[in-house]
Amino acid sequence: MILFGSSGRNIMKFENPKTAPGTDPVDAWYRYYAGYSAAFVAKALKEVAPRARIVLDPWNGTGTTTVVAASNKIGAIGFDINPAMVVVARARLLGQGVWASIAPLSADIVVHANARNIEDDPLRFWFVDRSAANIRALQASVHRLLVDAGTTTYPIFDCVSSMSTLAAFFYTALFRTVRLLLAPAAGSNPTWWKRLDENERLNPGRKIIFDTFIHSTMELAEGLHRANFSLAVQTRVDVGDCRQLLSIADQSIDTVITSPPYCTRIDYGISTLPELAVLGAHEEVIKKLRNTMVGTPTITGEDGAEESWGRKAAAFLSDVAQHDSKASGGYYSKYFRQYYSGMHASLRELRRVTRPGGAVVLVVQDNYYKELHNDTPGILREMAKRNGFATTARFNFPVARTMASLNPRARTSRDQASAVESVLVLR
């Protein structure tokens, strides 16, 4: 699609960021609610950074930016604060040389999988003890064969930074296995999982669990053949906080392509609860993780100097605080303030690490609080200028289906529940 800047002249061309049915199968490799398409990243690289040598994604998610950059022989760095997403993004970088080993390794993992009961296993949120023990058997076998032959380390979330792409691939296959087995317990909200009552817990047998795992490895392996990335370039994927990119030097990044968390109270920690359960994350770990995420719906107390965020942010926050709806001046005011505080800190870091003349491309969606329009892209444009970006451009795409459209109560305050997804280009 050809889009136009505020002056009306042709500036850039972008693909609609959203993935959709019938798009490149690479986009469906591991579905994630906040994901954007590989075609969008490829187009963004062409439009804003045709000579880039290093690309950053500080909200890397499942790793679309890093894998597309590597496919184009561009070095890439991807961070995510969620260790489960780091595992998935590492898996997508699995080299061609080991693809042929996936089938025999899958069989070997199953052969060496012995039921393993762990007290208070988070998999028991949804599965009876026997089923959880058989899923945990696969995890322990993967870990012993591909991570550390001398141990069946548990929990695993602390060692994802040192996990090989091959080990990450099989952990991702196990993530997929658990999601497929959980399908009967899934609700209409794809970003929310609840603990099942004891009498509701799922009871898949050992054969079903192992067959699902084998099937998942084969499906994921087939998808990998569509991403011919080059391992000759520097590619790094790790756990990291977008507000403090401590390992990245000043002005060392050519371009940033990323999608920050939406300001819609999506709980990205809960949305990946199945993956985190496989990694052995218990409630206290998940609570801590949720509290560190930009956009978390939990109230963390993060705040900042509103006067430095811009006119649009100040006006919206004032309108929310004065709204007569219940909790507007309490919970919701605090939530929006901490979101914009986190984004302000993140934009400041992105300005620091991006070289002069480099571009930052953000995919951002607007939203509503009751009837109040939260123009998140517009607010972030103003915030970017206050953080030292000299120019900004905004390109809009309508989004018909959003989380608000899944909730009939969200439409009682306004006529529609559609949204606009914007591509922001900051320089």
MOUR-V943216 format. One record per backbone hydrogen bond with DSSP energy under -1.0 kcal/mol. CO is the residue of the C=O (numbers start at 1). NH is the residue of the N-H. E is the energy in kcal/mol with one decimal. If there is no record, write none. Layout:
co->{CO	CO}
nh->{NH	NH}
e->{E	E}
This chain:
co->{1	3	5	9	12	17	20	24	25	26	32	37	38	39	40	41	42	43	44	45	49	53	54	54	55	56	57	60	63	64	65	66	67	68	69	70	70	75	76	77	78	79	80	82	83	84	85	86	87	88	90	91	95	96	98	99	101	102	103	104	105	106	107	108	110	118	121	122	123	123	125	126	128	129	130	131	132	133	133	134	135	136	137	138	139	140	141	142	143	143	148	156	160	164	165	166	167	168	169	170	171	172	173	174	175	176	177	178	182	183	189	197	202	205	206	207	208	209	210	211	212	213	214	215	216	217	218	219	220	223	224	227	234	236	238	241	244	245	249	253	254	255	256	258	262	266	267	270	272	273	274	275	276	277	279	279	282	283	284	285	286	287	289	290	293	304	305	306	310	311	312	313	314	315	316	317	318	320	325	327	328	330	331	332	333	334	335	336	337	338	339	340	341	342	343	344	345	346	347	348	349	350	352	353	353	355	359	360	361	362	364	367	369	372	373	374	374	375	376	377	378	379	380	381	382	384	385	391	393	395	397	399	404	407	408	409	419	420	421	422	423	424	425	426}
nh->{14	11	8	5	3	37	23	27	28	29	35	41	42	43	44	45	46	47	48	49	52	75	254	255	77	257	79	63	67	68	69	70	71	72	74	73	230	55	236	57	238	60	240	86	87	88	89	90	91	92	93	94	98	99	101	102	105	106	107	108	109	110	111	112	113	121	124	125	126	127	196	202	132	133	134	135	136	116	137	138	139	140	141	142	143	144	145	146	147	148	151	159	163	168	169	170	171	172	173	174	175	176	177	178	179	180	181	182	185	186	192	200	128	209	210	211	212	213	214	215	216	217	218	219	220	221	222	223	224	226	227	229	76	78	80	244	246	248	252	355	359	56	361	363	264	268	271	273	276	277	278	279	281	280	156	157	286	287	288	289	290	291	292	293	296	306	308	309	314	315	316	317	318	319	320	321	322	323	328	332	333	334	335	336	337	338	339	340	341	342	343	344	345	346	347	348	349	350	351	352	353	354	251	252	253	358	256	426	258	424	422	374	372	369	375	367	376	379	380	381	382	383	384	385	386	389	388	427	425	423	421	419	407	410	411	412	399	366	397	364	395	362	393	360}
e->{-1.9	-1.2	-1.7	-1.4	-1.8	-2.6	-1.8	-2.0	-1.1	-1.5	-2.1	-1.5	-2.5	-2.3	-2.8	-2.6	-1.8	-2.5	-2.8	-1.5	-1.6	-1.5	-1.5	-1.3	-2.7	-1.9	-2.5	-2.8	-2.4	-2.3	-2.5	-2.1	-1.9	-1.3	-2.8	-1.8	-2.3	-2.3	-2.6	-2.3	-2.4	-3.2	-1.1	-1.5	-1.8	-1.7	-2.6	-2.3	-2.1	-1.5	-1.5	-1.6	-1.5	-1.3	-1.5	-1.5	-2.3	-2.5	-2.0	-2.1	-2.6	-2.0	-2.3	-1.9	-1.4	-1.6	-2.3	-1.8	-1.5	-1.9	-2.7	-3.4	-2.6	-2.4	-1.6	-2.2	-2.7	-2.0	-1.3	-1.3	-1.8	-2.7	-2.0	-2.6	-2.4	-2.5	-2.4	-2.4	-2.0	-2.7	-1.5	-2.3	-1.2	-2.6	-2.0	-1.8	-2.2	-2.4	-2.1	-1.7	-2.3	-2.6	-2.2	-2.4	-2.3	-2.5	-2.4	-1.8	-2.6	-1.4	-1.5	-1.9	-2.7	-2.4	-2.6	-2.9	-2.3	-1.9	-2.3	-2.5	-2.3	-2.3	-1.9	-2.3	-2.5	-2.1	-2.0	-1.8	-1.6	-1.6	-1.9	-1.8	-2.4	-3.0	-1.4	-1.8	-1.6	-1.8	-1.1	-2.7	-1.0	-2.1	-3.7	-1.7	-1.3	-1.1	-2.4	-1.9	-2.6	-2.4	-1.8	-1.6	-2.8	-1.5	-2.3	-1.4	-2.5	-2.6	-2.1	-2.5	-2.9	-1.9	-1.3	-1.1	-1.6	-1.1	-2.2	-1.9	-1.9	-2.5	-2.4	-2.7	-2.1	-2.2	-2.4	-2.3	-1.6	-1.2	-1.9	-1.9	-1.0	-2.2	-2.7	-2.5	-2.2	-2.5	-2.0	-2.3	-2.2	-2.3	-2.3	-2.1	-2.1	-2.0	-2.7	-1.9	-1.7	-2.4	-2.3	-1.7	-2.3	-1.5	-2.6	-1.2	-2.7	-2.3	-2.3	-2.9	-2.4	-3.1	-3.8	-3.0	-2.8	-2.7	-1.0	-1.5	-2.4	-2.7	-2.6	-1.9	-1.9	-2.4	-2.5	-1.9	-1.7	-2.3	-1.4	-2.6	-2.4	-3.0	-3.4	-2.5	-1.2	-1.6	-1.3	-1.1	-3.3	-2.3	-2.5	-2.8	-1.9	-2.5	-1.7	-2.7}
